[in-house]
Amino acid sequence: QVQLVESGGGLVQAGDSLRLSCAASGGSISSYAMGWFRQAPGKEREFVAVISRSGGTTYYADAVKGRFTISRDNAKNTVYLQMNSLKPEDTAVYYCAASLNPTTMGLTRGPLYHYWGQGTQVTVSS
């Protein structure tokens, strides 16, 4: 089992950048594909990005493609989400999640993930 803690959220203006971190404990993230999800008020939780166990494969939601970058440092047991050119519609609570599923590109649904962090708030003002 692994525990995940997100950090790095905050209040920024449209066009700004922010980097989120997901620190894991209780286990190595090397065993998991790692994903980021977000949930805005009144909306369903949505997929943002996923990265394979080795970091060799990534996949992004269309809404963030070209602006967000997911990465991982297995030695530090940490996953990151670099967010550039932020828009007000990016405002949400961002969650880090870990999946034991052997595939990567198809990991776009929350039920496929086994462990979740508590989330960090990102607010983008216009």
C-alpha positions in Angstrom: 0.0 0.0 0.0 1.1 3.5 -0.6 0.1 6.9 0.8 0.0 10.0 -1.5 0.2 13.6 -0.5 -0.2 16.4 -3.1 1.3 19.9 -2.7 2.0 23.0 -4.8 -1.5 24.3 -5.4 -2.5 27.9 -4.9 -4.1 31.0 -6.4 -2.7 32.2 -9.7 -3.7 34.4 -12.6 -4.5 33.2 -16.1 -1.4 32.6 -18.1 0.7 31.7 -15.0 2.5 28.5 -14.3 2.3 26.1 -11.4 4.0 22.8 -10.5 2.2 20.2 -8.4 4.0 17.5 -6.5 2.8 14.1 -5.3 5.0 12.6 -2.6 4.5 8.9 -1.8 5.3 6.9 1.3 4.7 3.4 2.5 5.8 1.9 -0.8 7.7 2.6 -4.0 5.8 4.3 -6.9 7.9 2.2 -9.2 5.2 -0.4 -9.0 2.5 1.9 -10.2 1.4 3.9 -13.2 0.8 7.4 -11.8 -2.0 9.7 -12.8 -3.4 13.2 -12.1 -7.2 13.9 -11.9 -9.1 17.1 -11.1 -12.5 18.0 -10.0 -14.1 21.4 -10.3 -17.2 22.5 -8.3 -20.4 21.0 -9.7 -18.5 18.8 -12.2 -17.4 15.1 -12.2 -13.8 14.2 -11.5 -11.9 14.2 -14.8 -8.7 12.6 -16.0 -5.7 15.0 -16.6 -2.6 12.9 -17.3 -0.9 9.6 -16.7 2.7 8.3 -16.8 3.9 4.8 -17.0 6.0 3.0 -14.3 9.3 3.8 -16.0 8.2 7.2 -17.2 8.6 6.2 -20.8 5.0 6.7 -21.8 2.6 9.6 -21.0 -0.9 10.5 -22.0 -2.9 13.7 -21.6 -6.5 14.8 -21.7 -7.2 17.0 -24.7 -8.0 19.9 -22.5 -4.5 20.1 -21.1 -2.4 18.7 -24.0 0.5 21.0 -24.9 0.2 22.9 -21.6 0.7 20.4 -18.9 3.5 17.9 -18.4 3.6 14.9 -16.1 6.9 13.5 -14.9 8.2 11.2 -12.2 11.3 10.7 -10.2 11.2 7.2 -8.8 14.3 7.7 -6.8 12.5 10.5 -4.9 9.2 8.6 -4.9 7.6 11.7 -6.3 5.3 12.6 -9.3 5.0 16.1 -10.7 2.5 18.0 -12.8 3.9 21.1 -14.5 1.0 23.3 -15.5 1.7 26.2 -17.9 -0.6 28.8 -19.6 -3.2 28.2 -16.9 -6.8 29.1 -17.7 -9.7 29.8 -15.3 -11.3 26.5 -16.5 -8.3 24.7 -14.9 -9.6 25.7 -11.5 -10.2 22.5 -9.5 -9.0 20.2 -6.8 -6.1 18.2 -8.2 -5.6 14.6 -7.1 -2.7 12.3 -7.5 -3.4 8.6 -7.9 -1.6 5.3 -8.3 -2.7 2.3 -10.4 -1.6 -1.3 -10.4 -3.1 -1.8 -13.9 -0.4 -3.2 -16.2 -1.4 -0.8 -19.0 -0.9 3.0 -19.2 -2.5 4.8 -22.1 -6.0 3.4 -21.2 -5.8 4.6 -17.6 -8.2 7.5 -18.0 -10.9 6.4 -15.5 -10.8 6.9 -11.8 -11.9 3.3 -10.9 -8.7 2.0 -12.5 -6.6 3.6 -9.8 -6.0 2.0 -6.4 -4.6 4.8 -4.2 -5.5 8.5 -4.0 -4.2 11.5 -2.3 -6.3 14.1 -0.5 -6.0 16.7 -3.3 -4.6 20.2 -3.6 -6.6 23.3 -4.7 -5.6 25.2 -7.8 -7.5 28.4 -8.5 -6.9 30.4 -11.7 -8.3 33.9 -11.8 -9.1 35.9 -14.9 
